[in-house]
Amino acid sequence: MLRIHRVALLSLVVVVSASAQAADEFPLKIPASGGEVILPDKASKDAYDKYRYAAARRVGNTLYVSGVIVNRRPGEGNDVAAFKAQTRRAFERLNQVLRASGVTFADVVMINSFHIWTGPNFPGTRGEHFDAFEEVAGEFLKPPYPAWTAVGTTGLLSDGGIVEVQLIANVPSK
């Protein structure tokens, strides 16, 4: 009986060690022309392998962050409060990608945002949409502010998508 417990304990230690090792491999940085591809977590690595895009790519002192979608998940509301929570979730994801790349929102020099102004995922007005979006963005963006272009569109890749946010950041010299 004691032997079985030792084997089970050893198996548990091996599983925990493998999980810790897998978590330690992120952020994954892949050398690329003029810089590197940055994948902050397993989900980013899976997207990189399946859909052929990087969460972020650094070239010289410039970091390009792929668009993150403000998305309404099944069962979530579509009112202003829900939209703010969905926007906050997307900005937290952007923050995660920035941190994995060694920068912060203070280093962001350009934002491009693509908005579905009217649709089933947020039925409010364009003004309500942008006011709510801008309020949450203000939790992350502090002066001096980056340049920003906001564009209206009729659709995003995700059916639940409301806004897609793309960033360009300066990578400070070390």
C-alpha positions as a Markdown table, in Angstrom:
| # | Residue | x | y | z |
|---|---|---|---|---|
| 1 | Met | 0.0 | 0.0 | 0.0 |
| 2 | Leu | 2.8 | 2.4 | 0.8 |
| 3 | Arg | 4.4 | 1.8 | -2.5 |
| 4 | Ile | 1.2 | 2.8 | -4.4 |
| 5 | His | 1.2 | 6.1 | -2.5 |
| 6 | Arg | 4.8 | 6.8 | -3.4 |
| 7 | Val | 4.1 | 6.1 | -7.0 |
| 8 | Ala | 1.0 | 8.3 | -6.9 |
| 9 | Leu | 3.0 | 11.1 | -5.2 |
| 10 | Leu | 5.8 | 10.8 | -7.7 |
| 11 | Ser | 3.3 | 11.0 | -10.5 |
| 12 | Leu | 1.8 | 14.1 | -8.9 |
| 13 | Val | 5.2 | 15.7 | -8.6 |
| 14 | Val | 5.9 | 15.0 | -12.3 |
| 15 | Val | 2.6 | 16.5 | -13.4 |
| 16 | Val | 3.1 | 19.6 | -11.2 |
| 17 | Ser | 6.7 | 20.0 | -12.5 |
| 18 | Ala | 5.5 | 19.7 | -16.1 |
| 19 | Ser | 2.8 | 22.3 | -15.6 |
| 20 | Ala | 5.3 | 24.7 | -14.0 |
| 21 | Gln | 7.7 | 24.1 | -16.8 |
| 22 | Ala | 5.1 | 24.8 | -19.4 |
| 23 | Ala | 4.1 | 28.1 | -17.7 |
| 24 | Asp | 7.7 | 29.1 | -17.4 |
| 25 | Glu | 8.2 | 29.0 | -21.2 |
| 26 | Phe | 6.0 | 32.2 | -21.6 |
| 27 | Pro | 6.3 | 34.8 | -22.7 |
| 28 | Leu | 7.8 | 33.0 | -25.7 |
| 29 | Lys | 10.1 | 35.2 | -27.8 |
| 30 | Ile | 10.8 | 34.0 | -31.4 |
| 31 | Pro | 13.7 | 35.7 | -33.3 |
| 32 | Ala | 12.4 | 37.5 | -36.4 |
| 33 | Ser | 13.8 | 39.9 | -38.9 |
| 34 | Gly | 14.8 | 43.1 | -37.1 |
| 35 | Gly | 13.5 | 41.9 | -33.8 |
| 36 | Glu | 11.2 | 39.2 | -32.4 |
| 37 | Val | 7.7 | 37.8 | -32.2 |
| 38 | Ile | 6.3 | 37.9 | -28.7 |
| 39 | Leu | 3.7 | 35.3 | -27.5 |
| 40 | Pro | 2.6 | 36.0 | -23.9 |
| 41 | Asp | 0.8 | 32.8 | -23.2 |
| 42 | Lys | -0.3 | 29.4 | -24.5 |
| 43 | Ala | -3.5 | 30.9 | -26.2 |
| 44 | Ser | -1.2 | 33.3 | -28.1 |
| 45 | Lys | 1.0 | 30.4 | -29.2 |
| 46 | Asp | -2.0 | 28.3 | -30.3 |
| 47 | Ala | -3.3 | 31.3 | -32.4 |
| 48 | Tyr | 0.2 | 31.8 | -33.8 |
| 49 | Asp | 0.3 | 28.1 | -34.9 |
| 50 | Lys | -3.3 | 27.9 | -36.1 |
| 51 | Tyr | -4.1 | 31.3 | -37.6 |
| 52 | Arg | -0.5 | 32.5 | -38.4 |
| 53 | Tyr | -0.4 | 35.8 | -36.6 |
| 54 | Ala | 1.6 | 37.1 | -33.6 |
| 55 | Ala | 0.1 | 38.7 | -30.6 |
| 56 | Ala | 3.0 | 41.2 | -30.9 |
| 57 | Arg | 6.0 | 41.8 | -33.1 |
| 58 | Arg | 8.9 | 44.0 | -32.2 |
| 59 | Val | 11.0 | 45.5 | -35.0 |
| 60 | Gly | 13.8 | 47.7 | -33.7 |
| 61 | Asn | 12.4 | 50.0 | -31.1 |
| 62 | Thr | 8.8 | 49.6 | -32.4 |
| 63 | Leu | 6.3 | 47.1 | -31.1 |
| 64 | Tyr | 3.2 | 46.2 | -33.1 |
| 65 | Val | 0.4 | 44.7 | -31.1 |
| 66 | Ser | -2.3 | 42.7 | -33.1 |
| 67 | Gly | -5.9 | 43.7 | -32.6 |
| 68 | Val | -7.7 | 42.6 | -29.6 |
| 69 | Ile | -11.5 | 42.3 | -29.9 |
| 70 | Val | -13.9 | 43.8 | -27.4 |
| 71 | Asn | -16.2 | 40.8 | -27.6 |
| 72 | Arg | -19.7 | 40.0 | -26.2 |
| 73 | Arg | -19.5 | 36.3 | -25.0 |
| 74 | Pro | -22.6 | 34.1 | -25.0 |
| 75 | Gly | -24.8 | 35.0 | -22.1 |
| 76 | Glu | -23.3 | 38.4 | -21.5 |
| 77 | Gly | -25.4 | 41.5 | -21.6 |
| 78 | Asn | -25.4 | 44.2 | -24.3 |
| 79 | Asp | -26.0 | 47.3 | -22.2 |
| 80 | Val | -23.5 | 50.0 | -21.3 |
| 81 | Ala | -22.3 | 48.3 | -18.1 |
| 82 | Ala | -21.7 | 45.0 | -20.0 |
| 83 | Phe | -19.9 | 46.8 | -22.8 |
| 84 | Lys | -17.6 | 48.5 | -20.3 |
| 85 | Ala | -16.8 | 45.2 | -18.7 |
| 86 | Gln | -16.1 | 43.7 | -22.1 |
| 87 | Thr | -13.9 | 46.7 | -23.0 |
| 88 | Arg | -12.0 | 46.4 | -19.7 |
| 89 | Arg | -11.4 | 42.7 | -20.4 |
| 90 | Ala | -9.9 | 43.6 | -23.8 |
| 91 | Phe | -7.7 | 46.3 | -22.3 |
| 92 | Glu | -6.5 | 43.9 | -19.7 |
| 93 | Arg | -5.5 | 41.5 | -22.5 |
| 94 | Leu | -3.7 | 44.3 | -24.3 |
| 95 | Asn | -1.9 | 45.1 | -21.0 |
| 96 | Gln | -0.8 | 41.5 | -20.7 |
| 97 | Val | 0.7 | 41.6 | -24.3 |
| 98 | Leu | 2.4 | 44.9 | -23.6 |
| 99 | Arg | 3.9 | 43.6 | -20.3 |
| 100 | Ala | 5.1 | 40.4 | -22.0 |
| 101 | Ser | 6.8 | 42.6 | -24.5 |
| 102 | Gly | 8.6 | 44.7 | -21.8 |
| 103 | Val | 6.5 | 47.9 | -22.2 |
| 104 | Thr | 3.4 | 49.6 | -20.7 |
| 105 | Phe | 0.5 | 51.7 | -21.9 |
| 106 | Ala | 2.8 | 54.7 | -21.2 |
| 107 | Asp | 4.9 | 53.5 | -24.2 |
| 108 | Val | 1.9 | 53.3 | -26.6 |
| 109 | Val | 2.3 | 55.9 | -29.4 |
| 110 | Met | -0.6 | 54.9 | -31.6 |
| 111 | Ile | -4.0 | 53.3 | -31.2 |
| 112 | Asn | -6.2 | 52.2 | -34.0 |
| 113 | Ser | -9.7 | 51.2 | -33.0 |
| 114 | Phe | -12.4 | 49.7 | -35.3 |
| 115 | His | -16.0 | 50.1 | -34.0 |
| 116 | Ile | -19.2 | 48.6 | -35.0 |
| 117 | Trp | -21.3 | 51.6 | -34.0 |
| 118 | Thr | -24.7 | 49.8 | -34.3 |
| 119 | Gly | -25.5 | 46.2 | -33.9 |
| 120 | Pro | -27.0 | 43.5 | -31.7 |
| 121 | Asn | -23.9 | 43.3 | -29.4 |
| 122 | Phe | -24.3 | 46.9 | -28.3 |
| 123 | Pro | -27.6 | 48.6 | -29.4 |
| 124 | Gly | -26.8 | 52.0 | -27.9 |
| 125 | Thr | -26.0 | 55.1 | -29.9 |
| 126 | Arg | -22.6 | 55.9 | -31.4 |
| 127 | Gly | -22.1 | 58.5 | -28.6 |
| 128 | Glu | -23.0 | 56.1 | -25.8 |
| 129 | His | -20.6 | 53.5 | -27.4 |
| 130 | Phe | -17.7 | 55.8 | -27.7 |
| 131 | Asp | -18.2 | 57.5 | -24.3 |
| 132 | Ala | -18.2 | 54.1 | -22.6 |
| 133 | Phe | -15.2 | 52.9 | -24.6 |
| 134 | Glu | -13.3 | 56.1 | -23.9 |
| 135 | Glu | -14.1 | 55.9 | -20.2 |
| 136 | Val | -12.6 | 52.5 | -19.8 |
| 137 | Ala | -9.6 | 53.4 | -22.1 |
| 138 | Gly | -9.0 | 56.2 | -19.6 |
| 139 | Glu | -8.4 | 53.7 | -16.9 |
| 140 | Phe | -5.3 | 52.5 | -18.9 |
| 141 | Leu | -4.2 | 55.5 | -20.8 |
| 142 | Lys | -2.6 | 58.5 | -19.0 |
| 143 | Pro | -1.1 | 61.7 | -20.4 |
| 144 | Pro | 0.8 | 62.2 | -22.6 |
| 145 | Tyr | -1.8 | 60.4 | -24.7 |
| 146 | Pro | -1.0 | 58.4 | -27.8 |
| 147 | Ala | -2.2 | 59.3 | -31.3 |
| 148 | Trp | -5.6 | 57.6 | -31.9 |
| 149 | Thr | -7.7 | 56.8 | -35.0 |
| 150 | Ala | -11.2 | 55.5 | -34.4 |
| 151 | Val | -12.9 | 54.0 | -37.5 |
| 152 | Gly | -16.4 | 52.7 | -38.0 |
| 153 | Thr | -16.8 | 49.4 | -39.7 |
| 154 | Thr | -19.6 | 46.9 | -40.4 |
| 155 | Gly | -18.0 | 43.8 | -39.1 |
| 156 | Leu | -15.2 | 42.1 | -37.2 |
| 157 | Leu | -13.8 | 38.6 | -37.4 |
| 158 | Ser | -15.6 | 37.6 | -34.2 |
| 159 | Asp | -19.4 | 37.4 | -34.4 |
| 160 | Gly | -19.6 | 38.9 | -30.9 |
| 161 | Gly | -17.1 | 41.6 | -31.7 |
| 162 | Ile | -18.0 | 45.2 | -31.0 |
| 163 | Val | -14.5 | 46.9 | -31.3 |
| 164 | Glu | -11.1 | 45.8 | -32.3 |
| 165 | Val | -8.1 | 47.6 | -30.8 |
| 166 | Gln | -4.6 | 47.6 | -32.3 |
| 167 | Leu | -1.6 | 49.3 | -30.7 |
| 168 | Ile | 1.9 | 50.5 | -31.7 |
| 169 | Ala | 4.4 | 51.2 | -28.9 |
| 170 | Asn | 7.9 | 52.5 | -28.5 |
| 171 | Val | 10.2 | 50.0 | -26.9 |
| 172 | Pro | 12.6 | 52.1 | -24.7 |
| 173 | Ser | 16.3 | 51.4 | -25.1 |
| 174 | Lys | 17.8 | 49.4 | -22.2 |
